[in-house]
Amino acid sequence: MNIMKPLKNLVSFVGLAIFSISITAHADEYPTKPVTLVVPFAAGGPTDAVARLLSIPMTKFLGQTVIVENTAGAGGTIAANRVAKSPKDGYLVLLHHIGISTAPALYSKLPYDTLNDFEYIGQVVNAPMTLIGRKNLPATNYKDLLAYIQKNRDKVTLANAGPGAVSQLCGMLFTSQLGIPLTQVPYKGTGPAITDILGGQVDLLCDQTTNTLSHIKADKVNLYGTTTLKRLSSLPNVPTLNEQGLKGFQVVAWHGMYTSKGTPTLVTDKLNAALKFALADSEVKARLAELNVEIAAPEDVTPAGLKRQVESEIKKWAPIIKASGSYID
Ligand code: ASP
């Protein structure tokens, strides 16, 4: 009888058991070093603002610094790929928005699998959007903007944060509903885009209240409408785009938190608890309320709640994006 085979099996079984015990033990101690929260857009924009706000209470909860890092480019897909391909240890966490669900329809070849390459931590916030323009644009309301676009269709520029950004999605819906294609100006985030709106270098931008509200209130930009079906509590006198003729126009920038697939449950549970702790923080709540940003419902601040959202949003946007002809090869 060959006793070598059972012996070999026993050795590999013990080896495997030791390996999984050591992963669990590490997971139990998590985090033992700083955690990086990856923002898929440039600093100074709305996703960055939410990440920096959350990083303070998350640091408190985890007992390790949560560092915000901006990995901008390709509408958020570079950052998503970076986190998808990272070690399965929970030290690289992604804060992304609705763009994670539109990218599969926009890009013919995504380097990661949206549904299978991530552990889902939970939904975070829902931010409404506003269509704004540079202050010196000779159109101060939506009706005048339409007339201006019709007369100047070859010269009007529309900023966005690249294909996969919610600003691009909003701009694409706007131009396709109008039936007038406008020149798109891509940035690495809407932080730099709004700087150019304020400087008068680009004409229009559709962006989250997180980024636009302070400039709207300071009267530094023209505001043409909001992207929700109902008016915003922070801007009760501002009509929605839906009300002004863009029937059914609705874009909400919902956000979610992810880490790489295969990260131990002990770690993802801790990240979920840290996220819940951050969303319950009184300063975070007050700041988000000021920005008209809504915290996700408790049942959505869960892995299942986020996965459900990503799946249904992929299904919702794919035909709309296909019909619009936006496609990156
Ligand atoms: N929210 C922006 C967008 O997707 C990007 C950013 O956060 O800078 O358009």
Boltz pocket constraint, residues with backbone or C-beta under 6 A from the ligand:
constraints:
  - pocket:
      binder: B
      contacts: [[A, 41], [A, 42], [A, 45], [A, 46], [A, 47], [A, 48], [A, 99], [A, 160], [A, 161], [A, 164], [A, 165], [A, 166], [A, 167], [A, 168], [A, 188], [A, 189], [A, 190], [A, 191], [A, 206], [A, 208]]
      max_distance: 6.0
